Amino acid sequence: MKSTSAQISCAFLMFIFLFANIAVSAGKPGVELRLLGSRTTGLFDESAAEIVAHDPISQRLFVVNAFNAGIDVLDASNPSNPTFLFTIDLTPYGDQANSVDVHNGIVAAAVQANVRTDDGVVVFFDASGNYLNDVPAGALPDMITFTPNGDRVLVANEGEPSRYGQPDSVDPIGSITIVDMRNGVANATSQNVDFTSFNNATLDPSIRIYGPGATVAQDIEPEYIAVDHNSKTAYITLQENNAIAVLDIRSATITKLIGLGFKNYSSGDNRLDASDRDGPSNSARINIANWPVFGMYQPDSIASIKYKNQTFLITANEGDAREYTGLVEEIRLGSGAYVLDPLIFPNASTLKMNANLGRLNVTNRTGDIDGDGDFDAIYTLGGRSFSIWNANGEQVYDSGDDIEQRTAVRYPFNFNASNTDNALDSRSDNKGPEPEAVTVGKAYGRTYAFVGLERIGGIMVYDVTNPFDVQFIQYINNRNFSVDPEAGTAAGTVGDLGPEGVHFIAADDSPTGVPLLAVANEISGTTTLFEFVQVR
């Protein structure tokens, strides 16, 4: 049963929030994000602003807009009023863009094929939207990035299946496309690096290979890429697989697959609110507590920092489940189809109550350790946190329950709301705040991580200068909970919903000489700019 100390009331949280605000005002953090301006499409839940990149030469933002199958180009020279210029139409090259990046005035877009399981392309433009070149990529190119030195472009190709177990099923292999830019964009060439060398390898047991009939190469789905400071090594999140792949860029070789292990929610600061119906009569309430559950980190975004000349990786541990014809892995723990081992869980009937773990979404593909049909351990999706790892994949920091605790204090009546509704607790049963986007930036002699929360929204800011001594700085959320999300999007009054992509603009690249943060918000279709200022 839940401990009394974990039963956090809204009134108590309001008191904490007021006290915290007083403390912050008195202590004054050294830096903070401040809202500058936003551009809205007025489109609700249409993926009209997904990923954003910045060109410091033209002071333009390039925003992936899946709704119009293009890249919207905005003038950011006045960041208080980003204005729409034009859209780069990507339909001549495929179905839509999934990602965009810019380097030295060259815009690179990852474009998926009209048939998702076919190979996509990387298309290059100048900052005015003029076509320059295109090269082949793998199936379902999902994220694209230039290496810091600009010599190469890397693309994470997810290779998602069409379905499983059907006569017409197609399951392409996941891959990384390496585009060689050293002879200029007009002479760019590409090659794909896949995971077939691991098909018969012994993998870390926390690496999840579970697609029916899939080889390792087919099952691996690259999601996001970070490149080290010397442009030699790339680190790729494999979200559904709960792993990171290591790529030697020069030799075009995947050198290692790193299993990320699991988060133990049963002890310490690894608490979570596991139910959306844990109040009286199945009502909602805030109840952040320890439970006998493991979290699969399953990171989406990843970024790299350098500390004492060593590479460290920062991941946003969103979590994700597969849902296809032939494989639906997400299930409520309270379902009759999810049977707990009675010897390990003698209190199974209590755990399965809505007020406890019954509403929690878990996976039915991990946890039956002895293969007897019942579950010996409970695994839920995501870590509700961000983590820092060294280059060998050893965790040196995890934010634990910090994100849920802080959002509970800040928004006691909208805690764990979704990005499409304002209801208290509506996402507690399913990945909570969902930290999805992360980027890093250097400012004022320090290094900071900016973590976007997909569901309740907003940006968490942490000082990660020393990855062994992480400091919380700020939580800012440009969301208006007093209006209906859909109506507020159309009226331009809701603010931001569903941050999908975050991009740090250093002071030297900023039109104002002050560091900026650009955020693309998928649900509200807004692109918003914040300044990152010192507080005197």
N, C-alpha and C positions, 0 to 999 in steps of 0.2 A: 504493500500500500504506500501511498505518497506520504512523505513526512510533513508534519505541520509547518516546519521551517521553510519548506519549498512552496507553500501555498501563498503566493505573493498577491496581495489584494491591489486593486486599482488605486484605492485611496492611499495606501502605503507608497505605491510607486510614484504617485503625484507628489507626495512629500519629498521623496528622494530626488525627483526631477527638479523641484524648486530649490532644494538644498544644493544640488549639483550645479545649477545655473549660478547661484550665488557664489559658490566656490570658484567656478571658472571666471566669473567677472572679477573676483578679487585677485586671483592668481594670474590671469591673462596668459593664455598660451602664446608661444612665440610666433606662431604662424596660423593662418586660417584661410579656408576657402570662402569667397564672397561671390554671390550671384551677380553676374554682369548683364547678360542678355540671352535671348532664346529665339529660335526660329521654329515655328510650328507649321506642320502640314495640315492640321485639322483632321487627320485620319486616325481613327481609333482601332487598335489591334490589327493593323495591316502591315506591320513590319516596314513602316515608311522611313525609319531612321534606325539603322542597325549598327554599322561600324563607321567610325569617323577617322579621317587622317588629315594632316595639316601640311601645307606647303609654305615654308617661310619666305620663299622668293616672291610669290604672288600674293601671300597672305589670304589664301583660299582654303576652305574646308571642303573635303570630298566625303560625301555621306552616302553609304549604300542604302538605296530605297528599293526594297523588294516589290513594293506595290506597283511601281512604274517600270520595273525591270531596268533600272538605271542607277547612275550615280549623280546625286544632286550636288551641284557646286555652289558654295556660299562664299560671299565676300566677308571676311573676318577682320578687315583692316580697322573697323570700329567694333570691337568685341561686345560692346553694349548693345549693338544692333546688327547682328549677323543677317545679311540679306541674300535672298536667292538670286542667282545669276542665270543658270541654265542647267539642263540635265544631259548627261552623256548617255545616250541610248545604247544599251548592250544587247538588244534583241538580234542584231546581225551576227552575234558571236555565240549565242546560246540562250538559255532560259532566263538567267538572272545572275547578278553578282552576289557573292556571299561575303566578300572581303575586299578591302582596298588599302594600299599603302603608297606613300610618296617619298621620293628621294631625289634631291637635286633637280626638282622640277619635273621629274618623270613619274607619272601615275601608273600604278600596276593594279589591275583588277583580276580577281579570281572568279571565273565565270563557269557555272555548271552547265552541262549539256541539256538539251530539251528533254532527253531521257536521262533521268538522274543517275542511272547505273552506267551510262556511257562516259567516256573520258571528256573532261572539260578543257578549258584553255585559260592561259594568262594573256590578257590584252593590255597593251601599253598605249598611253596617251600623253600628250603634253598638258600643261596646266590649263590651256584653253580648250581642251577636249578634242584636240586633233589626234586622229589615229596615227600610231607610230609603227606598231608591229604586234604580232601575236605568236605564241608558241604553245605546243601541246602541254597539258597537265594530266593528272590522273582522274579517277572517277570521283565526282562530287568534291571539287576543290572548295575547302571550307574557310581557310585562313591563309593570308598571304603577308609576307614581311620581307623587306630588304635587310640584308646583313648590315651591321653598323658601318662597314667600309664601303658599302654600295656595290661590291663586286658581284654579288649574287642575290637572287630572289628565291625565297623558299615558300613552298605551298604545302599545307596539310590537306591531303585528299582523304576524306572520310571513307569512301567506298561503302556506303550503306547498302544493305540488300533491298531488293524489291519486296521480298517476302521469304518465308522459309517453307520447305516441304511441299511445294506445288510444282507441277510439271513445267511451268514457265518461270520458276524462281530464278533470279539472277543475284549473285552475291560477289561483287567485284572485290579485289584485294585493296586494302588500305595502302597508301603510299605517300612518299614525300617527293615533290617535284623540286629539282634544283635547276634554276635558270642562271646560266653564266652570262653576266653582263660586262665582262672585262673588255670586250671588243665593241662596246656600244650597244644601244638598244636596237639599232637596225640589224645588227649581227648576232642578237641574242639566240642562244640555243638552250634546250632543256633536256633533262633526263629524269626518269623516275626511279626512285629507290624504294624497294618493297621489303616485306618481312618474311619472304619465303625461306630464308635461311634458318628461321626459327620454327619451321613446321614440325620438326622432330626433336626439338630441343627440350630439355628439362627446365621449366620456368619456375620462378618464385610462386609459391602457392597462392599468394594474394593477387596475382595477375589472373583476371577472370576471362577465360576462353570458354564460351558457353552457347554460341549460336549453333542450332541443330545442323549437324553435318558440315560445319565450317572448319576449314583449316585455320591455323594460327594466323596466317597471312590474310585470310578472308575476314576473320573475326576482329582483327585489330582495326580500330577506327581513329586515326589521327585527328585531333581536334584543334590544337593551338600550339604555337611555336614561340620559344624564346631563344635568342642567340647570345652567346657570351660576348664579353667586351672586346675580344680580339678577333671576332668573326671566324673562329675555327670550329666551334662546337655548337650544335643546336640541341635543344631539349624540347621534346614534343609530348604534350599530354595525350594520353589514350583514355578518354574519359570513361566510357563504358567498361573498359578493361581494368580500371583502377591502377594505372601504371604510367610511367614516363619512359619514352624511348630516347636514346642518345645517338645523335648523328654526327659522325666526323665529316665535315662539309667538303674538305678538299679531296678525300678519297671516295666520297659518296657512299659511305658504309654506315649501316646501323650497327653500332658496336655493343649495345647493351639494352636490355629491357629491365626496368627497375619497378618491382612491385612496391606499392606504397603502404601496404599493411592496412590495418583497420584501427579506427578510433573507438576506444572503450568508454562508452557512456555510463558505465556503472560506478565510476569513482571520480573524486576530485572535482575540477572545474569543467569536466566534460559532461555538462547537463544539457537537457533539451526539453522543450515543451512538446510532448508526443501526441497530444490529442486536441481536436477542435470541439470536443463535447465532454469536457472534464469538469464542468460546473454543475450546479444543481439542476436536476431534470434535463440532463444532456445539453445544458447551455455552455457558452464559451467562457473561459477565464484564462488568466495567465498562471501557468504552473510549470516552472522550469526546475527540473529535478533529475537526479540520477536514475537510470533504469538499466536492466540487464540486456543491453543492446549494443551491437557494434555498428559503427558507421563506416561505409566505404567512402574514402575521400573523393574519388571520381572528379578530379579538377577539370574545370573548363579552361579559363585563361591561365597563362603562366607568364612571368616576367623574371628577368635575371638582374642581380646586382653584384658588385664587386666589393669584397671586404678583405683587407689585408692580402690583396692580390689573389684571392680565391673567389670562385664563382659560387653564388648561392641563388636558389630558385624560390620564387614566391608563387604560390598557387591559390586560386579561388575555388574552394571545394564545394561546387554547386551540387553535384550528383545528377545522375540521369538513368532512366530505365529504358529498356528496349520494348517496343510495342509494335509488332508486325503480325500479319497473318502467319500463323505457325509458331509464334513466340510472343507471349505477353507475360513479363516477369513480375510486374508490380501487383501486389495483393495486400489486402488489409490483414493485419495480424489476427484480428478477431474472426476472420472467415473460417468456416468449417473446413475449407480445403487446406488451411494452413494448420498443421497438427504439430504441437510441441511435444518433445520427448518427455513422458511423464516422470522419468527418473531424474532428469536434469531440471525440469520445471514442474515440481509437485504442486505449485500454485498457479498452474496454467489457466484455470478457469477465472481466477482473479485477474491475472494479467490481461486476459482477453476482454475484460469489461471496457466499455467505451471510456470510462473515466480514467482508465489506466493506459494500456497499450493497444486496446482493441481497434482503435481507429488508425493506428500508425501504418503507413504504407511501407512494406518491406519487400525484399526480393524472394522469389520462390526458386531461384537458381543457385543460391549459396546458403550453406548452413546445415544441410543434411550430411554431416561428416561421415557417418558410418553407412550411409546408403540404404537405410531401412525404411525410408519413406516419411519419417517425421524429422522435425528440425531440432538439432542439438545446440544450435546457436542462432541468434536473431541478427540479421543484417539489414540495416536500413540504408537509404540512398543519401549520399553526400555527407559532408562533415559540418555543415552550418558554420564554417570558419574559413580562415585563410591560414596557410602554413608556410614555413620557410624550411628548405631542405638544403643540405650541401650537395656538391656535384655528384656524390656517390649515392644520393637518394636517402640519406639519413636525416630524419627530421630534427631540426634544432629549435623549432618554435611552432606552436599552434595556438590560435586565439581562443581555443576552448569554447566556452559558452558566452564569450564577451559580446559578440554581436547580438545575440538574443537578449542578453541582460540589458545592454544599452538601448536597444530599440524598445524594450519593454518600459524602461524608465521614460524615454522620450515620448512614446506614443502609447500610453496605457489603455486607450480606448480603441486603438487600431493596430495593436500588436499582432505581428504575423498576418496582416491583411495581404490579400493578393494584389496584383497590379491591375486587376479588372474589377475589384470591389473594395469596399472600405471596411468589411466585416472583421471584427475582432476574432483572432485565432483561426481564421479560415485556412491558413497554410501550416498550422502547427503539426498536422498529421502528415504533411508531405513536404519535407525538405526545408521548412521554416522560411527564413529570409532569402535563401538561395544566393549566396555570394557567387556571382558569375564573372564579372569583369574585374581585371586588375591591371594596373600599370604603375610604373615607378618613375620618379623624377628627382633630380638634384636641384636644391634651391637653398640659398642662404647658408651654404656650407654643410648641409645635411642631405640625407637621402630619405625620401618618403614613398610610402605605398598608398595608392588610392584604390579602394575596393568598392565596386558597385554591387548593390543588393537588388536582385532582379524583382523580387516580389513587393516588399513594403517600400522599396525604393531608397534612393539616397546614396551618398558616398561616405564611407568610413576612411579616415586619414590616420595613418600610423607612421611614426618615425622608425625607420628600419636601418638607420645608419650602422648600428651594431646589431646584426641579426640575432645575437644572443641576449640582447637587452632592448626589446621592442617596447615603444611607448605609444599609447593612444593619444591622438591629438584632437580629433574632431569627428562629429557625425553631422552632416548637413543633408537635408532632404527637401528639395524644391517640389513638394507635392502638397496639394490642397485637399485635405480629407473632408472638407465641408461640402464638397460638390460630388455629384455622381461622376465616376471616371469617364464614362462614354459621353455624357452630355457636356461635361467639363472640357473634354478634349475638343469637341466640336466648337464650343464657345471660347476656347483658348484660356480657360480659367483654372484648369486642373494642375498646370505645371508639368511635371515630368513623371512618367510611368514606365517602369521596366527598363532601367539602364542596361544596355546591351554591350556597348563599346565605350571605353574611356581612353583618352589620348592626352598625354602631358605635353605642354608646349613650354620649352625652356625660355628663360628670360631673354637670351640672345636671339631666339627665334620669334619672340612675341612682338606683335605690332605696338605694344605699349611699353616694352622693356620690363614688364612684370610677368612672372610665370603664369600660365593659364592652364585650365583643365577643360577639355572639350568632351562632352558626353552625348552619345547618341542613344535615344530612348525609344525602344521598339514599340511599346504599346501606345504611347501618346504621340509618336511620330515627331518628337521635338529634338532639336539639336541645341544644347545649352552650353554656354561658356561661363566659367567661374574664373576669378583671379585668385592667385595664391599669394597672400600678402603677409608681411611681418606686422605683428600687433605690438604697438608701442605701449 
